[in-house]
């Protein structure tokens, strides 16, 4: 079944400009979202989702009330929600395998929902900008096509991507919104930043940098965050990259060097340092081949419940 806007199937030949001309309410909603200042989301009750990760939960979750992700430049952040069950998924996509990733998150949300009963599947797309290489435009098109291929009707509700999320300053383009959060209980979506991106931020980033596929990190039934087990080969030329200056790292390890947030290089350096320290994660991180498991403690913060220590 198709991807729908106001009950009408979208035309996959449209660019974002065509889309908003045909459905002006999408532009109004994008304007409203862009006009909101980014809220600082504290760790209590938060499940932070990194690039190539996803998490799905429901309003009955006693541990997680907010799903969020940021640091998206050419990437897109997707919120998929079933209005009947309230099952909500957030993922941070970079175009690595878009069709498979959309199928994965659709299955995850449907596993918590009776799609034959009341309610419908709604999708919210945020991210990207008018980047020089048109990677954002390509990813927007991939996502629209992938959702249009699904067997279930999917209703496009928020469309704040690429040129709808673009600002220009001194002939350089930037995203307006770099991150969003969704309140699982109220379904509110808002621009957001996150002082804490853990647990295991460097480990999870290393998993992405070594070519990870999209990974589900949360067991909503157990209310547990599962990290790993992850395995990778020694990162090629890691010493070389660690010796490079900030500009070289920015130019070579970013899809959009001029638009990255200020902490991009320090984040990449920390990830490379982690990869150097753990060239064989099967030995140093996951000797028992079991995930690192976290639960929220009474203060609403993640606490490890398995004793594997880095």
N, C-alpha and C positions, 0 to 999 in steps of 0.2 A: 504494500500500500504506500501511498505517496507521503512526502513531506508537505504539510499544509500550512497556509497562512489565512486566517479567517475562513477556514473551510475550503479554500481554493488551493489546488496544487501549484507549487511554485514552478517557474520556468527555469530549468537549469542553465539555459543560455544567458540568463540575466547576470549582469555584474551587480555589486551592491547598490550602485546608483539606480539601476533599473528596478531593483527590488523595492527601494524606498519610494520611488515614483509610483509604483503600482500599489504599494501598501504604506501610505504616509504615516500611519500610526506607529510603524516600526521606527521611523526616524524620530518621532516625538518621544517614544520610550527611550531610545538611545540618547537623545538630548538630555532627558531627565536623569538618566544614569550618569552621564558624563558630568552633569552639573553638581553632583554630590561630592563633597570632599571625602577623601579616603579615610575610613575609620581605622584606628589602631585596634587590632583584635588581640587581646591578651590570651595567654595559654589556657586559662581555665575553661574547660568545656570545648576546646578547639581540637579539631583533627586537621593538621596541615598536610596538604597534598603536594608533593613535588612533581616536577616534569616526569612524564611517562608513568605516573601512578594514578590510581583512582580509588575512591572509597565510596561505599553506599551504606546508608542507614535509614532509619525510620523515626518518626516523631516519638516513638515509645522508648528510644534509646535513653538510658539513664546516665550515660557517661559523656556522650558527644552531642552538643547542640549546634555547633558551627562547623561547617566544612569550608576550607579556604585554600587559595593558592595565589602566588604573585610572581614577580620577576618575569612576566610574559612580555616579550617584544614581538617577534613574528609568531610566537606560539598563540594558541587560542585556549581559553578556559571554558569548559562546557559544564553546564548544570542540566541534568536530565531528571525529571520528576514525574511521578504518577500522582495525579490530583486525588485519586480515590484513597490509596494506601498512604500517601505522603512519602513513600520511598523516594529518596533523593540521592543522586550520584553526582560527584564533582570529579572532573579529570582535567589534566593539563597536557594538551596534545601538541606535538611539534611536526606532524606530517610524516612520521616515520613509517606508519602502516595504518593509515586512517580508516580504511574500510573494515579491517579486522578489529580495530579499537572501538569503533562505533558498535559493531555487533556485540562485542564483549560487554560494554556498559549497558546496552539494551537488555541483554540477558540478565545482567546483575539486578537491574531495577525490576524487571518482570518477575524475577524469582521472589520478590517481596510483595508482588501485586497480583490481583485478579484482574487481568486486562479485559476479561469478558463482562465484568461487573461495572459498577459506576466509576466514573473518573476517566481521565485520558492522559496520555503521555505528552509532556510539554518539554521543549528544549530551549535553553538560553545559551547563546553564543557571544562571547566577549573576548576581544584581544586583537592583536595585529595592528598594522598601520600601513601607510603608503611607503614601504621600504623600497630601496633602490633595486633589489633583486626580485621584487614582486613575490616573495615567498609567502607573505600574508595572504595575498590574493589567491595564490595557488591553494593554500590550506583552507581558506574559506570555501572555495569551489569543491574541494575534496570532501569537506564535511557535509555540505548541502547534498552532494551526490550520494554520499554514504547513508545519510538519514533517509533519503528518497528511495533507497533500495530496500529498506526494512519491510518486513511483512506486516507490521503494525502501523496504524496511523500515528504520525508524530506531528505535533503542532508547534511551529516556530513562534515563540512568544517574545524573545529578546534577541535583537540582531544589532550588536554594537561591535562590529568587526571592520578591520582594514580601513577604508576611507571614512567610515563612521566613527572610528576611534583614533583619528589622526589629527595632530596639530603640527604647525610649521613654525619654526623659529630660525631666522637668519638662513633661509634656504635649506634647512635641515628638518627632516620629519621625525616625529616622536609619537609613541602611543600616548593617549590621554590617560587611559586606565591600564595599569600594569597588573593589578590583582583584584580579585573579588572574593567575597564570602557569601555563603547562603546559610540562613538560619533554618535548620531542618524542621523546627517546630512551627514556624510562622510562614515559611517559604519566601521570606524577604531576601532579596539579592542586593548587595551594595558594594561599592569600591572599598578595598581594604588593603592594609599592610599588616605585617606580622613580625613583631620583634623576635619571637621564638619560632623556629622552623623545624624543631626536632620532634621526637628524639632521633638519634643516629643520623644527623643531617649529613655529615661527611660520607658515611657509609652509603646512604641512599643516593647521594650525588655521584659517588663513584660507580654505582650500579648503572646510572644513566650514561655517564661518560664512557663506559666500556661497552655501550650498545645494547642496553636492556630493552626488552619488549615491555609493553604496557602491563603493569602489575597491580593486582588488587592487594591493598595493604591492611584491610580492616575486616574483621569478623564481627558483624553487627549482632549476631545471636549471642556470642560470648562477650561482646563489648571489649574486644581485644585488638590491639594493633600488632600485626605480624610483620617483621622485617627479616627478609631472607627465607631460607638460606640462599645467598648469592655467590656465584662463582665466576671468576674472570681470569684471563691470562695476564701476565705482567704487561702493564701499559707501555706501549712502544715509545721510546725516546723520552721517558718521564724526566730524566735528569736534564736533558736538553731544554724541555719546556720550563722546568723550574729555574733554569739559568736566564731565561728571557726577561726582558724588561716588560713593564705593564703594557706598553703600546703593542708589542709583538703578540702578547697573549690576547689582547683585545681584538687585534686585527685578524688573528688566525683561528681563534677558538670561539668566536661569536658570529651569529648569522647577521647581526646588525650592530656593528661596533659603535656607531655614533649615538645609538639610542639606549644602550645598556644602562641600568641603574648604577650608582657610584660604587657599590660593593661587588660588582661582577668579578673584577680581577682577583680581589682577595678571596672570594668564594672559589674561583677556579684554582688558585694556588693551594688553598686548604684541601681541595679535593685531590689535586695531584700529589700533594704531600702524603695524604692518606693512602693513595694508590701505591706510592713508593714504599710506604711502611708495610703494606699488606699486598705483596705481589701475588700471593697464593692464599686467597681467603678460605679455602677449604682447610688449610692448616691453622691459620691464625685467628679466624673469625667464626668459622662454622665447623669445628672438628667433629661434632656429633651430628652434622647434617640437619640440624633443627633450627627453626626460626628464633630470633630474639623477640620475645613477647612482652608487651606492655599493657597495663590497665591503668585507668584513671584512679588516683587515690582520693581520699575524702576531700582534699583541697581542689580536686578537679585537674590535677597535673598527672602526666604520664609517669608511671613507676614500673621498672622492669620486674617481671615475675619469674623469669628464668635467669639462671646465674651466669650465663655466658658473659664475660667481660672483655671489652676491647683492651 
